[in-house]
Amino acid sequence: MTHESVLCYINQSHIIMIKRTLYFGNPALLSTKNAQLVFRQPDDKTKTERTFPIEDLGIVVLDHQQITITHGLISRLLDNNCALITCNDRHMPTGLLLPLNGNSLQNERFRQQIDCSTPLRKQLWQQTIQAKIANQAAVLTQCVPGVQTGNMLAWVKQVKSDDSDNLEGRAAAYYWRNIFPEMTDFVRGRDEDYPNALLNYGYAILRAMVARSLAGCGLLPTLGIHHHNRYNAYCLADDIMEPYRPVVDRLVNEIIKQIPPEESFDLTTDVKRQLLAIPTIEVRIAGHRSPLMVAVETTTSSLQKCFAGTLRIIIYPEL
């Protein structure tokens, strides 16, 4: 079982090829030849191969315990800033590989990031939470007819530096209480019941996409502007993905509405296919419509400029 999502994005001046997402869910032999990812099924006596240009790949998901991948392919994927996701025996993403050297100016940008002042970090987190709550309010309006979001829009304006009043938490409580109206006992949590598994899967794809883009900008995904868990290697990715999470929530809401009540709510092949298309979802950012992968690159680039002192505002999408 191999899935692929790819999109050509056309803006006013030129065509941008969105990086592909490849998913492998069956036993596979993965190698490289002539700058291509080579896929072959182990039990195929004809040794039929499929190839994919490595330079076109943005995310590769390995979701089977009998996948064999060569070190040469891993090296080439990382050289091309491709995020490599590995899944456990329950088919949930558990590992992420990124390049050590994602940008030619990485040393300089690491230093700028490390030297970022506390006031700037607090301002950047304020902007991040304002964008997150605004996008949560927009998704609630889109998914739940008649829901009241005036309180959330008021909270957007009330967020202080570093969100010292924890309006993020207040907004989250209201948001999760209303986003799945047909599930009156829904509790958001990594290990909670359906549809948390769908949310977790979608967030893992989003997290990999953000971490990949941060590395490509020469930033250190570990050093966050707010998150600082000593055991978390992707604190900055977790910071920057916050305003993007409602995109996943909206998609999961749409998936739930498509599933008949008598059917299972598991992470089926079709559900995974829809979640793996997250990088291609269009959002509005900086006055233009962009696929999510392009929008994330706009956001991380603006963050790098904030660290460099040439910009004071992170550019986030508006849903």
N, C-alpha and C positions, 0 to 999 in steps of 0.2 A: 504494500500500500504506500504509494508515493503521492504526495500532494504538492502542488506548486501554485503560488500566487505571484502575479507580476502585473504591472500596470505602466502604461505610458502616460505621463502627465504633460499636457500641452499648456504652456502659458503664452503670454502675448508675444514673446520674442523667440522662443525655441522650445524644442521637445526635450523633456528630462525623462530618462528611463529609470523608473523606480527599481531599486534593488530587489531581487527575487527572494522569496521565502520558500525553502524546500523542507518538506517533512517526510521522514522515512519511518514507517510504522510496521515493517515486516523485516525478516532477516535480509541482510544486504551486505555486499562487499563494496566498499567505497575506496577509491584510489584516485590518483591523478595522472594525467598524461596530456602533454601539449597545452598546459594551462587550462585544462578542463577537469571538472569533477566527473569521474567515471563511475557509474552505478551498474552493478550486476547482481542478479539473484544467485545465491549459492547453489541452488538445486537446478539451475538452468544448464543442461548439458550442451546447449547450442552456444553458450557463453555470449549471448546477446547483450550488448552494452547500450546504455543511454548516457549521453554526455551533456554537461551544462558548463558554460563559460564561467570560471571562478570569479572573474571581474564583475559579473552581473549579480553575484549573490550577496545578500545582506544578512540573512538569518538562515541557519541550517539546524533543524530539529531532529535529534536521534531518539526515537521512541520505541526501541526494541532491544531486548537483552542479547540478541544474536546478531548485532550489527558489528562488522569488522571495518575499521577505518585505518588507513595507513598514516604513519607519522608525516610522510611527505605531503599528504592532502591537508592534514591539520596545519602544517607550517604554511602552506600556500593560502589557506583560508584566512589565517591570522595576518599574513602579509597584506591581504586585501581588505583588512578591517571587517571581516565577516564574523558575526557573533555565532558561536557554536553552542547550542543548548542540548544537554543530555537529560533524559527522563529516567525515573526509577521504574520498578516493576509494577507500580500502580499507575504508570503512564502520566505522572505529574512531573513537570520540569524541576530538576534539582541542582543542575550544574550549568555554569556559564563560562566559556573561554573567550577572552579578549586579548588583543595584541598588547605587548608591553610598550611598544613604540608606535603610537597612533598618529603622531604629527612630527614634522621636521623641527618645529619650535617647541617641542614638548618640555625641555628643561626650563626655558623661559616662562612658559605658561604654568608649569607646576609652581614656580616661585611666586608668580603673581597670585595664584590661587591660595597658596599658603600664607602670603602676606596680606590677604584681604582683611580689612579692618572689621572689628566687631560691629560698629554701627552699620557698615555696608551689608554685612551678613544679615543683620536684623531687618534692614530695609528690604533685602531680597526675599527673605522669608515672608514678610508682610505682603509683598506683591504676589508671591506664590499662593498664599492662602486666599487672598482676594480673588485671584483667578480661579482657584479651585471651587470656592463657594459659589461664584457667579456661574460656573459651568455646571455645578450640581443643580442649581436653581433652574437653569435652562433645560437640563435633561429631565428634571421632574415635570416641568411644563409640557415637554414633548411626549413623555411616556404616560403621564397620569392626568387625564382631562379633569379640569376643575380644581386641581390641587392649588393650595395657597402658597405662594413663594415670596410674598412681600416681606416677610420676616427675614428671609435669607438675603434678599437684595439690600435690606437695611444693614444686615451684619457685614456685608461686603464693605460698606462705607465706614463701618465702625472698627475694622481690624486695625490694631495698633502695631507699632514696631515690634517684630518678633512674635506677633500674635500673643501678647502678654496676657490677654483676657481669655485665651483659648476658645475663640469663636469657631475655630476649626472643629473642635469637639462638639460644640453646641449644634453647629450646622450638620455634622455627621449624624448625630442622634435623630434629628428631625428628618434628614434625608433618608436614612435607612428605614425609618418607621413608615415611609410613604412610597418608596420607589417600587416595591412589589406589593401593591394593594391586595392582591388575591392571596398573599401569604401573610396572614395576620400574626403568625408566630415567628416570622423571619428574624434571625439573629446573624449579624455580620461577624464572621470570624474564620480564620484559616482552617480550623478543624470542625466547623459547624456544618449543619445539614445543607442539602440542596437549596439554592443554586450556588453555594459558595465554591464548589469545585470548579464551576464554569468561570466565576470571577477570578479565582486564583490562577487558572490556566491563562486567561486573557491578560492578567496583570504580569505574569511571567514573560509573555511575549513582549508586552509594552516595556517592561524593565530592561530586557535584553536590547531592545531597540534604542532606548535612551542611553544605556551604558555604552553601547557601540558608538553612538553619536558623540558622547562626551570624550571617549578615547580618540575619536577622529579629530576633535577640536584641540587635542593636546591637554585635556584636563584629567585629573585624577578622580575616578569614580568613587573612591573610598572616602575622600575628604568632603563631608557634607557642609551645607550652610546651616542646617538645623539638626538633622539626624546625626547622632554621634555614638551609636552603639559600638562598643569596642570589638564585637564579634561580627559586625556587618561590613563586608568588603565593598558594598555598593551604596553607601550612605547618600552620596550626591545624586546618584540615579534615583534613589527613593524620594529625595527632595523634589527633583525636577519633574518626575512623572506624576506628581500629585494632581495638577490641573488637567492631566490627560486621563486620569482614571475614569471620569464620567463617560468618556467615549466607550470604554469597555462595558460599563454599567448599562449604557443605552443598548449596546449590541446584545448583551445577555438578556435584557428585558424583551427585545425583539425575538430572540431565539425561544424564550419561554412561551411567548404567545403563539409560536408556530407549532409547538408540541401538543398533540392531543392529550387530554387528561389520562387516557388509559395507557399511554406509552410510558416507557421508562425515561427517567430524567438523567441518565448517565452521560458521561462524556463519549458520545458515539462518534463514529467516523465523520458523519455529516456535521455534528456540532464542532468538532475540532477543525474541520475545513473552514467553517465560518469564522472561528476565532483566529485561525492562522491568517485570515485576510485582513486583520486589524491594520497592518502597515499601509494598506491601500485605501482605508476609509478617508473620505474628504472632510476637512475642517476649514474654517475660515481663520486666517492668521495674517496679520499685517495688511489687512485690506484685500486679501486675495484668497481664493479657494486653493487648497493644497492637500495632497495625500498626507496621511499622518507621518509617514517617514520623512517627508520633506519638511513638514511643520516642526518635527522634533529637531531637525538639523538647524532650522531657523532659531529655535529656542536656545539650543546649546551654544550656537555661535554668538547669540546676544549675551549669554551668560559669560562667555569668555571675554567679551568686550567689557563687561562690567568689571571683571577681575582686572583687566588691563587699564581701567580708568577712562575708557573712551565712551562709555555708555553707563547710564544709571538705572535703566529699566530692562527687565527680562521680557522678551516678547513671547507671549503665550497665546494659544488659540482661543477663539470665542465660539462657543457652541450654540 
